[in-house]
């Protein structure tokens, strides 16, 4: 670490250097618990979670046993669900309850929701009544809502207070959140009427009333709002925090940017996994869970392949007469499928970020059709020339080129339009668009190439 810092390398920004990992591995092998604790103690909770995830099950158990009560509760929040479950089982519910009680409410709810109902009740029973009530209320909100994302710890003050009173309150109050960026001004009905950034508060003079410096035009997040929509609001308006209100407009919590960053990361990863058709499993998932998830997607691919094979079977006589077609026909389907998935990826992402909407759908679709025409002509020229020279038959090259143009244009059109239509049917386009598109590009690619070959080459 010291050497990396001296050299000014990026490694100095992170806790898990190769040297540290080697030292921890050696300490685990030799059973030197005191050394393990010394190595782990300076780590940030995120780095500690990263360390736990890197180890195999046996070393993970040794590490957790060696750390014992020194395990930072916040590290539980950073763990993948499967690993977190394993670690909490080893710690026992009594230790988990202690950890949960130390966490901020949003992090505590995240840990609790990964437990089964029996374990959750056992943990909650061991938490003080006041804190337990807050956590139980947090768990009543829908899983992907702002209510689950928010923390209950915040700073709320009345509008008649001055800057000096507010500063004195923050200095004397022991139950303030660990990190906060804004002070919420509330009326007697506990409704948020203004926000004062801490930086503005510190620049103002003590006698100034909060109503003179507070922002009256601010974003209130409904507790029932989907967390993806919350993330979009934070992105669009550059927020670092925002108050959360219930159905009656009363202040119930606060969402901060660190939680939103996590949402954006999870949603982007989820869309990527779905587009790649590998489900939501990760590298730490069990063999059975990973295989089960991928089998469902592979079954869809199998159906797609059988449909394409049925189309090919209709042109068996053509292929028997011109064997070169069997060599060339996968090219058309593969190029169309890849071109289509490029478009689907861009469009699904644009839908997720709301960059694509009713006002620009027509322009986007026409643009992708035009791109398909250009790409089709380019690759038709290249592959048509290669095919003609390869098999010494110019008409084979022409047929291949014509089928290529048709399939690339379809890939652009369908790749842009299908995700839009699927979303309007209230289906996740990241899940449904890919299988439909690849099926159509395969089927139409084979049909157009073999059909044109039947018409012009026999």
Secondary structure as GFF3:
##gff-version 3
##sequence-region A 1 458
A	DSSP	alpha_helix	2	7	.	.	.	ID=ss1
A	DSSP	three_ten_helix	10	13	.	.	.	ID=ss2
A	DSSP	alpha_helix	18	30	.	.	.	ID=ss3
A	DSSP	alpha_helix	33	41	.	.	.	ID=ss4
A	DSSP	alpha_helix	45	54	.	.	.	ID=ss5
A	DSSP	alpha_helix	57	67	.	.	.	ID=ss6
A	DSSP	three_ten_helix	68	70	.	.	.	ID=ss7
A	DSSP	alpha_helix	74	78	.	.	.	ID=ss8
A	DSSP	alpha_helix	81	91	.	.	.	ID=ss9
A	DSSP	alpha_helix	93	102	.	.	.	ID=ss10
A	DSSP	alpha_helix	105	113	.	.	.	ID=ss11
A	DSSP	alpha_helix	117	125	.	.	.	ID=ss12
A	DSSP	alpha_helix	129	139	.	.	.	ID=ss13
A	DSSP	alpha_helix	146	149	.	.	.	ID=ss14
A	DSSP	beta_strand	156	158	.	.	.	ID=ss15
A	DSSP	alpha_helix	163	172	.	.	.	ID=ss16
A	DSSP	beta_strand	182	186	.	.	.	ID=ss17
A	DSSP	beta_strand	192	197	.	.	.	ID=ss18
A	DSSP	alpha_helix	198	203	.	.	.	ID=ss19
A	DSSP	alpha_helix	210	213	.	.	.	ID=ss20
A	DSSP	beta_strand	220	222	.	.	.	ID=ss21
A	DSSP	alpha_helix	227	237	.	.	.	ID=ss22
A	DSSP	beta_strand	241	245	.	.	.	ID=ss23
A	DSSP	beta_strand	251	256	.	.	.	ID=ss24
A	DSSP	alpha_helix	257	275	.	.	.	ID=ss25
A	DSSP	alpha_helix	287	313	.	.	.	ID=ss26
A	DSSP	alpha_helix	316	321	.	.	.	ID=ss27
A	DSSP	alpha_helix	324	352	.	.	.	ID=ss28
A	DSSP	alpha_helix	361	391	.	.	.	ID=ss29
A	DSSP	alpha_helix	394	424	.	.	.	ID=ss30
A	DSSP	alpha_helix	429	457	.	.	.	ID=ss31
###
